Amino acid sequence: MEVGSDSRPEKLLEILIRGSDIWNDWRHQHPTVPINLFKANLSNALLRGVDFSSADLRKAKLFRADLREAFLHRADLRGANLKGANLFGANLSRADLSGANLSHAMLYCANLGGANLRGAILNSTNLLRANFSAGDLRNAMLRNAKLKGASFEDARILQTDIIGIHLSAIQMKEAHFMDADVNKSPIEDNTHNELPPHH
């Protein structure tokens, strides 16, 4: 199948279903082609290591998608459904995840530095060792999220719901708190948030 620089969503999906390696090779050959996957249905898709940098994934359905080690730098994921997705080690630096649903997702060791997570839902999400440095988490929901070893240095945590979070287990140097809901957020360490072994 020859798609050249055709950037129509249906053509992009044809490349994606052939696998991440084919997709990444195509992107390398066509670096200036805009990636428009607005409202694309990629639920349960196998996209490990995929290059979605600067892609338009607004309101995309990525429910339980395998996005381990995916490259989503500066991707537009506003309103996307990433519930239960596996984003282990993914690069989401400077991505726009405002209003996205990341509940029950796996973001262990993910890089969310500088990401926009305003209004995002991260309830019961695995965020162990994730990097939120300089991120914007205003109005985000992180109820019962696993955050041990996560870094929130210089992050904005304003009117954020962090009920059930063990604050002593995370790095918050220079984090900016205002009107954050921390009721019942223990300050002691949390044994059930033990870190998985390194791979």
PEPEUR-V413626 format. One record per helix or strand of 2 or more residues. SS is the DSSP state (H for helix, E for strand). FROM is the first residue (numbers start at 1). TO is the last residue. If there is no record, write none. Layout:
((SS;FROM;TO) (SS;FROM;TO))
This chain:
((H;9;16) (H;20;29) (E;156;158) (H;167;169) (E;176;178) (H;191;193))
